[in-house]
């Protein structure tokens, strides 16, 4: 027996901190690839979001920098 399920897909490319254009409770699965804290390729993005992170990086304050980067990701997790 061949079973098929019809699905609908929409792709939004935008800032995940604001998902107001998506109806609440309408998403069953979210797959993310966020910027990862303490990975050099993402440092510039985090510094743009929070300039204090640049100072923490320059001062080699790893734990404080890691925490500050996660504080920038927290609004994304709350929105999701």
GIZI-V224586 format. One record per pair of residues at least 24 apart in sequence whose C-alpha atoms are under 10 Angstrom apart, sorted by sequence separation. I is the first residue (numbers start at 1). GAP is how many residues later the second one is. D is the distance in whole Angstrom. If there is no record, write none. Layout:
i = (I & I)
gap = (GAP & GAP)
d = (D & D)
//
This chain:
i = (38 & 45 & 46 & 38 & 43 & 46 & 38 & 42 & 46 & 37 & 38 & 37 & 36 & 37 & 37 & 38 & 37 & 38 & 36 & 37 & 35 & 36 & 35 & 37 & 37 & 36 & 35 & 34 & 34 & 30 & 29 & 27 & 17 & 24 & 25 & 17 & 24 & 16 & 17 & 18 & 19 & 17 & 18 & 16 & 17 & 20 & 16 & 17 & 19 & 15 & 16 & 17 & 18 & 19 & 16 & 17 & 18 & 16 & 17 & 16)
gap = (24 & 24 & 24 & 25 & 26 & 26 & 27 & 27 & 27 & 28 & 28 & 29 & 30 & 30 & 31 & 31 & 32 & 32 & 33 & 33 & 34 & 34 & 35 & 35 & 36 & 37 & 38 & 39 & 42 & 50 & 51 & 53 & 55 & 55 & 55 & 56 & 56 & 57 & 57 & 57 & 57 & 58 & 58 & 59 & 59 & 59 & 60 & 60 & 60 & 61 & 61 & 61 & 61 & 61 & 62 & 62 & 62 & 63 & 63 & 64)
d = (8 & 10 & 10 & 10 & 9 & 8 & 8 & 10 & 9 & 8 & 6 & 6 & 10 & 9 & 9 & 8 & 6 & 10 & 9 & 7 & 9 & 9 & 10 & 10 & 9 & 9 & 8 & 8 & 9 & 8 & 10 & 9 & 10 & 10 & 10 & 8 & 10 & 10 & 9 & 9 & 9 & 6 & 8 & 8 & 5 & 9 & 6 & 8 & 7 & 9 & 9 & 8 & 7 & 8 & 10 & 6 & 9 & 7 & 8 & 8)
//
